[in-house]
Amino acid sequence: ALLTGFGVLFVVLGCALADNWWPLMSLFIFIFAAVPLLLCGEPSSSTDFIMTSGNDNILTDQAQFLTGFFGVSGVALNFVLWHGDVIYGSTLVW
């Protein structure tokens, strides 16, 4: 929880210092990333999802895929905004 708090603080700080609020979109993507697992995922009492055998639940597989997709998209969005000269490199580092 402490690292998440620092992460949110640094995203907001990077947006405020550069006076550009586009990187805040990645924060919304990270918040939205947990929704597929909350709706369709297995309970937390199951084993590791990578090493499960005999689990043919397609909703769980799709939820895990979408969660990973949104997690990678949250990081990649900042690089796309930097490449398109929407944000500065200093905002990308924060």
C-alpha positions, 0 to 999 in steps of 0.5 A, spaced: 500 500 500 505 504 501 508 503 494 502 504 491 501 511 495 508 513 492 506 511 485 500 515 485 503 521 489 509 521 483 504 521 478 500 527 480 507 530 482 509 529 475 503 532 472 503 538 477 510 540 475 509 539 468 503 543 468 500 537 463 495 532 466 495 527 460 499 522 464 494 522 469 490 517 464 495 512 466 493 512 473 485 511 471 488 505 467 491 502 473 485 503 477 481 500 471 485 494 470 483 490 476 475 490 474 476 484 469 479 480 475 473 483 480 468 481 475 470 474 472 476 472 476 477 466 481 477 467 488 484 468 491 484 462 495 486 458 488 493 456 486 498 460 482 494 462 475 500 460 471 501 453 474 494 451 474 492 445 471 485 442 468 482 449 469 478 450 463 474 457 465 475 461 459 472 467 463 478 467 468 483 466 462 480 472 459 480 476 465 487 475 467 489 477 459 485 483 460 488 485 467 495 484 464 493 488 457 491 494 462 497 493 466 502 494 460 497 499 457 498 504 463 506 504 462 506 504 455 501 510 454 506 514 458 511 512 452 506 514 447 505 520 449 512 522 450 513 520 443 508 524 440 511 530 444 505 531 448 509 530 455 516 532 456 521 527 458 521 529 465 514 527 466 516 520 463 521 519 469 516 521 474 
